[in-house]
Amino acid sequence: MGVIDDFVSEYERQFDFWDASARMARGLLEAALASSGLRAIVTSRAKSVDRLADKLHARNREKPYTSVAQIREDIADLAGVRVALYFPGQMDEAERVIRATLDVRHDKRFPPDAASAGPRVGTPQTVTAIGEQPPAPGALVHLQRFSGYGARHFRALIPDSRLSAGQDRYASALVEVQVASVLMHAWSEVEHDLVYKPLEGELSSSEYALLDQLNGLVLAGEIALEQLQKAGDARVTIAATPFRNHYELAEFLRSRLSARDVDLTDATLGQVDVLFDYLAEQHSATASSVEPYLDLLERDFEHRPVGAQLADLMLSGNESHYNAYLRAVSTSRHPSSRRRTTVASLKDDAPQTLALGEFVTEWVLLEVLLKDVAQSDDPRLPPLPVLFRQLVTRELITPEQHAELTIMRELRNRVVHGKGVDVPPEQLREAAAWLRDLRLAIERNADGD
């Protein structure tokens, strides 16, 4: 008992640390999920001192603790984040966002043998709480007809890259992230409090039966939510109907890419909120404006997210479009850009702004030239890697220039998608000069054809 009291006292002194860790992880996940167009309610908490003490005493009865270190190894949910998804069919993509945002060290699925946490009806089985011992022989039990708790749990650290100066100590905090549908989370709260912490004795067989029945209703509700999601997908795919928000744009992209046999569990949509803000400013946030570019997407979505690729295709050769997109990046809610200085936030006469403007202008002029060189009636510019290879084939640039141009494209991507303002101004000016010389060389070589 002294070991438990020592651990609880230590935790009570560290409570603010764990609470801050949970809130920090929640903020990162909330922003990342929203930016990716996933509707969810994200909450956080540090485990209450009283609940922790109750949990430790209950576990100690089964397997006595011998040291504080043993307890520390056993308890992994001192800081917790709960992600309640509106649509359970988005569980795979939510997991991808979590893994991209946090450093996941361990994961677990419920039911343990389920390939996914979606609705299913299981073989009738004896009801026991997760992690509890089976009831004593002769005890009155209920044969469970439904699958029970359906969710995914992750134990994760906050990466150093997500922490600001002075927040280094939070990198050691292990946070438990629980992901389930809004309905499943509500049912699990009721089930957990009644089964794990009965105030008036053990539940009766009829009470277990009612919990099982409620679980069945929740699973039916999840099916209804999935149908609601599909109905929404059908509505937003109507060509002339404007997307009302970036969630609808994300649903449209998921629907259309699925029809093109794109594996969305591995694909990255990226900052869909930025793309939507740009499209809305251009009065082109409709399916008919986005659809023509989907066939031009490269399939390397992990390195080039869907949202970024679509923006690049739509911006090509138009400086005003570039400026509009940079404004959208500057107001992004995504954690990867919120803490960075952006082009729009710099002073107009700042060296960084001038250098960025020079570089972007030269890149736009190069894209305009590439449109002419492509000799196509299609107003859409083909993917840049395709055009670069054509330049080599037609001997308009050398293989060495092609390699350098590929590096310049990576720099361009950093600048346009909100990660390039840390590039020194002199590097941007040198890159702009190199692009200018390359453009003039291409023009000379093309005239020589």
C-alpha positions in Angstrom: 0.0 0.0 0.0 2.9 2.3 0.7 4.2 1.9 -2.9 0.8 2.9 -4.2 0.6 5.9 -1.9 4.1 7.0 -3.0 3.2 6.8 -6.7 -0.1 8.7 -6.2 1.7 11.4 -4.2 4.3 11.7 -7.0 1.6 11.9 -9.6 -0.3 14.6 -7.7 2.8 16.8 -7.7 3.2 16.2 -11.5 -0.4 16.6 -12.3 0.0 19.9 -14.1 2.8 18.4 -16.3 0.5 15.5 -17.4 -2.4 17.8 -18.0 -0.3 20.1 -20.2 1.0 17.1 -22.1 -2.5 15.9 -22.8 -3.7 19.4 -23.9 -0.6 19.7 -26.2 -1.3 16.4 -27.9 -5.0 17.3 -28.2 -4.2 20.6 -29.9 -1.9 18.9 -32.4 -4.4 16.2 -33.3 -7.4 18.5 -33.4 -5.6 20.8 -35.9 -4.2 17.9 -38.0 -7.6 16.1 -38.2 -9.5 19.2 -39.0 -6.9 20.2 -41.7 -7.3 16.7 -43.3 -11.1 17.1 -43.4 -11.9 14.6 -40.7 -14.8 15.6 -38.5 -14.2 14.7 -34.8 -14.6 15.9 -31.3 -11.1 15.9 -29.6 -10.8 16.1 -25.8 -8.1 15.6 -23.3 -7.5 15.0 -19.6 -5.0 14.1 -17.1 -6.2 11.1 -15.0 -7.8 12.3 -11.8 -5.9 11.5 -8.7 -8.9 9.6 -7.1 -9.4 7.5 -10.2 -5.8 6.6 -10.4 -5.7 5.5 -6.7 -8.8 3.4 -7.3 -7.3 1.8 -10.4 -4.1 1.0 -8.6 -5.7 -0.6 -5.6 -7.9 -2.7 -7.9 -4.9 -4.0 -9.9 -2.8 -4.5 -6.7 -5.4 -7.0 -5.5 -4.8 -9.1 -8.6 -1.0 -8.7 -8.8 0.6 -6.8 -5.9 3.0 -3.9 -6.9 6.5 -4.1 -5.4 7.9 -0.7 -6.6 7.0 2.7 -7.9 8.9 1.8 -11.1 6.7 -1.2 -11.7 3.6 1.0 -11.4 5.1 3.5 -13.7 5.6 0.8 -16.3 2.1 -0.5 -15.8 0.1 2.7 -16.1 0.2 4.3 -19.5 -2.9 6.6 -19.5 -1.9 9.4 -17.1 -2.3 11.7 -20.0 -5.2 10.9 -22.4 -6.7 12.2 -25.6 -10.0 11.0 -26.9 -10.9 11.3 -30.6 -14.6 10.9 -31.2 -15.1 10.5 -35.0 -18.4 11.5 -36.5 -18.0 8.8 -39.2 -16.6 5.4 -38.1 -15.7 4.7 -41.7 -12.8 7.2 -41.4 -11.0 5.2 -38.7 -8.1 4.2 -41.0 -7.5 7.7 -42.1 -7.7 9.0 -38.6 -5.0 6.5 -37.6 -2.8 7.7 -40.5 -3.2 11.3 -39.2 -2.3 10.2 -35.7 0.8 8.4 -36.8 1.9 11.3 -38.9 1.4 13.8 -36.1 2.6 11.8 -33.0 5.4 9.3 -32.4 3.3 6.1 -31.9 5.0 3.5 -29.7 2.2 1.0 -29.2 -1.3 0.4 -30.6 -4.2 -1.9 -29.7 -7.5 -2.7 -31.4 -10.8 -3.5 -29.7 -12.1 -6.2 -30.2 -8.6 -7.6 -30.2 -9.1 -9.9 -33.1 -11.0 -7.3 -35.3 -9.4 -6.2 -38.6 -11.3 -2.9 -38.1 -13.3 -1.3 -35.4 -16.5 -1.2 -37.5 -19.8 -2.7 -36.6 -20.1 -6.4 -36.3 -22.1 -9.0 -34.5 -20.0 -11.6 -32.6 -20.6 -15.2 -31.4 -22.4 -15.1 -28.0 -19.9 -15.0 -25.2 -19.7 -14.5 -21.5 -19.8 -10.8 -20.6 -16.6 -9.6 -18.8 -15.1 -6.1 -18.7 -11.9 -5.6 -20.8 -8.9 -6.8 -18.7 -11.1 -8.4 -16.0 -11.0 -12.0 -14.8 -13.9 -14.3 -15.8 -16.8 -14.6 -13.4 -16.6 -17.2 -10.7 -18.2 -20.6 -11.4 -21.9 -20.6 -10.9 -22.2 -16.8 -11.2 -25.2 -15.4 -13.0 -23.9 -14.1 -16.4 -25.3 -12.9 -19.7 -24.2 -14.3 -23.1 -23.0 -11.3 -25.1 -24.4 -11.1 -28.6 -22.6 -8.0 -29.9 -18.9 -7.2 -30.3 -18.7 -4.7 -27.4 -16.2 -1.9 -27.4 -14.9 -1.0 -30.8 -11.9 1.3 -30.9 -8.2 1.8 -31.5 -5.8 2.9 -28.7 -2.4 4.4 -29.3 0.4 5.2 -26.9 2.5 8.0 -28.3 5.1 10.6 -27.7 5.0 14.2 -28.9 7.8 14.5 -31.5 10.6 17.1 -30.8 9.7 18.8 -34.1 6.2 19.6 -32.8 7.5 21.3 -29.6 8.4 24.9 -29.3 11.4 26.4 -27.5 11.2 25.6 -23.8 8.8 22.6 -24.2 11.5 19.9 -24.4 10.4 18.2 -21.2 7.1 17.3 -22.7 8.8 15.0 -25.2 9.1 12.3 -22.5 5.3 12.2 -21.8 3.6 9.1 -23.0 0.0 10.0 -24.1 -2.8 7.5 -24.7 -5.0 8.3 -27.6 -8.4 6.6 -27.8 -10.2 6.7 -31.2 -13.8 5.5 -31.7 -17.1 6.8 -33.0 -19.0 9.4 -31.0 -21.6 6.8 -30.3 -19.1 4.2 -29.2 -17.4 6.6 -26.8 -20.7 7.4 -25.2 -21.6 3.8 -24.7 -18.2 2.9 -23.4 -18.5 5.6 -20.7 -21.7 4.1 -19.5 -20.4 0.6 -19.7 -17.1 1.5 -18.0 -18.6 3.2 -15.0 -21.2 0.5 -14.4 -19.0 -2.5 -14.9 -15.7 -1.3 -13.7 -16.8 0.8 -10.8 -20.2 -0.5 -9.5 -21.4 1.5 -6.5 -24.0 -0.9 -5.4 -22.6 -4.3 -6.0 -22.1 -6.4 -9.1 -24.5 -5.9 -12.1 -27.3 -8.4 -12.6 -27.7 -10.6 -15.7 -30.5 -8.4 -16.9 -28.4 -5.3 -16.5 -25.6 -6.9 -18.6 -28.3 -7.8 -21.2 -29.4 -4.2 -21.3 -25.8 -3.0 -21.8 -25.5 -5.6 -24.6 -28.7 -4.3 -26.2 -27.4 -0.7 -26.1 -24.2 -1.9 -27.7 -26.3 -3.4 -30.5 -28.1 0.0 -30.9 -24.7 1.7 -31.0 -23.5 -0.6 -33.8 -26.7 0.0 -35.7 -26.1 3.7 -35.2 -22.6 3.4 -36.6 -24.0 1.8 -39.7 -26.4 4.7 -40.0 -23.5 7.2 -39.7 -21.7 5.4 -42.5 -24.7 5.6 -44.7 -25.0 9.3 -43.8 -21.4 9.8 -44.8 -22.1 8.1 -48.2 -25.2 10.3 -48.7 -23.1 13.4 -48.1 -20.5 12.1 -50.5 -23.2 11.8 -53.2 -24.4 15.3 -52.6 -21.0 17.0 -52.8 -20.1 15.3 -56.0 -22.7 17.3 -57.9 -20.6 19.4 -60.3 -22.2 22.8 -59.7 -22.8 22.6 -56.0 -20.2 24.7 -54.1 -18.4 22.9 -51.2 -19.6 24.5 -48.0 -16.4 23.8 -46.1 -13.1 21.9 -46.4 -14.8 18.8 -44.8 -17.0 18.5 -47.9 -14.0 19.0 -50.2 -12.2 16.2 -48.3 -15.2 13.9 -48.7 -15.3 14.7 -52.4 -11.6 13.8 -52.8 -12.0 10.6 -50.9 -15.0 9.5 -53.0 -13.4 10.4 -56.3 -10.0 8.9 -55.5 -11.6 5.7 -54.2 -13.3 5.4 -57.6 -9.9 5.6 -59.2 -8.6 2.7 -57.1 -6.5 4.9 -54.9 -5.8 3.2 -51.5 -6.9 6.0 -49.2 -5.6 4.2 -46.1 -2.1 4.9 -47.4 -2.8 8.1 -49.3 -2.3 11.5 -47.7 -4.9 14.3 -48.4 -2.7 16.9 -46.8 -3.9 20.4 -45.9 -7.3 20.3 -47.5 -8.3 23.4 -45.5 -5.6 25.5 -47.3 -6.8 24.2 -50.7 -10.4 25.0 -49.8 -9.6 28.5 -48.7 -7.7 29.1 -52.0 -10.6 27.7 -54.1 -13.2 29.7 -52.2 -11.3 32.9 -52.8 -11.1 32.0 -56.5 -14.9 31.2 -56.6 -14.0 27.7 -57.8 -14.8 25.5 -54.8 -16.8 23.1 -56.8 -16.5 19.5 -58.0 -16.4 20.7 -61.7 -13.3 22.9 -60.9 -11.4 20.1 -59.1 -12.3 17.0 -61.1 -10.3 17.8 -64.3 -7.0 17.7 -62.3 -7.5 14.4 -60.5 -6.3 12.3 -63.5 -3.0 14.3 -63.4 -2.1 13.4 -59.8 1.1 11.5 -59.2 0.5 8.5 -56.9 3.4 9.3 -54.5 0.9 10.8 -52.0 3.1 10.1 -48.9 5.7 12.6 -50.2 3.4 14.8 -52.3 -0.1 15.0 -50.6 -3.2 15.2 -52.7 -4.0 18.8 -51.6 -0.6 20.1 -52.4 -0.5 18.4 -55.8 -3.9 19.8 -56.8 -2.8 23.3 -55.7 0.3 23.0 -57.8 -1.6 21.9 -60.9 -4.1 24.8 -60.5 -1.5 27.5 -59.8 0.7 26.7 -62.8 1.9 29.8 -64.7 -0.3 32.3 -62.8 1.3 34.6 -60.3 -2.0 36.0 -58.9 -3.0 32.4 -58.2 0.3 31.8 -56.4 -0.3 34.9 -54.2 -3.8 33.8 -53.4 -2.6 30.3 -52.3 0.2 31.8 -50.2 -2.5 33.9 -48.4 -4.4 30.7 -47.7 -1.2 29.0 -46.3 -0.7 32.0 -44.0 -4.1 31.4 -42.3 -3.8 27.6 -42.1 -4.9 25.9 -38.9 -2.5 23.0 -39.5 0.2 22.6 -36.8 3.0 22.3 -39.4 2.4 25.9 -40.5 0.8 27.6 -37.5 4.1 28.2 -35.6 6.0 29.3 -38.7 6.4 32.8 -40.0 4.7 32.9 -43.4 5.1 34.9 -46.5 2.0 36.9 -45.9 3.1 37.8 -42.3 6.4 39.3 -43.4 6.8 43.0 -44.1 6.6 44.0 -47.7 10.1 45.4 -47.7 11.7 42.7 -45.7 14.7 41.0 -47.4 13.0 37.6 -47.0 9.8 38.9 -48.7 11.7 40.4 -51.6 13.7 37.2 -52.1 10.7 35.0 -51.9 8.9 37.2 -54.4 11.8 37.1 -56.8 12.0 33.4 -56.6 8.3 32.8 -57.0 8.2 35.2 -60.0 11.0 33.4 -61.8 9.3 30.0 -61.1 6.0 31.3 -62.6 7.8 32.6 -65.7 9.4 29.2 -66.1 6.0 27.5 -65.9 4.6 29.9 -68.5 7.5 28.9 -70.8 6.9 25.2 -70.1 3.3 25.7 -71.2 4.5 27.1 -74.5 7.2 24.3 -74.9 4.6 21.6 -74.2 2.7 22.7 -77.4 -0.6 21.4 -76.0 -4.1 22.8 -76.4 -4.9 21.5 -72.9 -5.0 24.5 -70.5 -3.8 22.2 -67.7 0.0 22.0 -67.3 1.1 18.3 -67.1 2.9 17.2 -63.9 6.3 19.0 -63.8 8.4 15.8 -63.7 6.9 14.8 -67.0 7.7 18.2 -68.5 11.2 18.1 -67.1 11.9 14.7 -68.8 10.5 16.1 -72.1 13.0 19.0 -71.9 15.8 16.4 -71.6 14.4 14.3 -74.5 14.2 17.3 -76.7 17.7 18.4 -75.6 16.5 21.7 -74.4 18.2 21.1 -71.1 21.1 18.8 -70.1 20.8 15.9 -67.6 22.8 17.9 -65.1 20.3 20.8 -65.5 17.5 18.4 -65.0 18.9 17.2 -61.7 19.3 20.8 -60.5 15.8 21.7 -61.7 14.5 18.8 -59.6 16.2 20.3 -56.5 14.7 23.7 -57.4 11.3 22.1 -57.5 11.7 20.8 -54.0 12.7 24.4 -52.9 9.6 25.7 -54.7 7.4 23.2 -52.9 8.8 24.4 -49.5 8.2 28.0 -50.4 4.6 27.6 -51.7 3.4 25.2 -49.0 4.4 27.3 -46.1 7.8 25.8 -45.1 10.2 27.9 -47.1 10.5 31.2 -45.2 13.4 29.8 -43.2 15.4 29.6 -46.4 18.1 32.3 -46.3 17.3 35.3 -48.7 20.7 34.9 -50.5 19.8 31.2 -51.3 16.5 32.3 -52.7 18.1 35.0 -54.8 20.7 32.6 -56.2 17.9 30.1 -57.0 16.0 32.8 -58.8 19.0 33.8 -60.8 19.6 30.2 -61.8 16.0 29.8 -62.9 16.3 33.0 -65.0 19.4 31.7 -66.7 17.8 28.3 -67.3 14.7 29.9 -68.8 16.7 32.0 -71.2 18.8 28.9 -72.2 15.6 26.9 -72.9 14.2 29.8 -75.0 17.4 29.9 -77.0 17.5 26.2 -77.5 13.8 26.1 -78.5 14.4 28.8 -81.1 17.2 26.8 -82.5 14.8 23.9 -83.1 
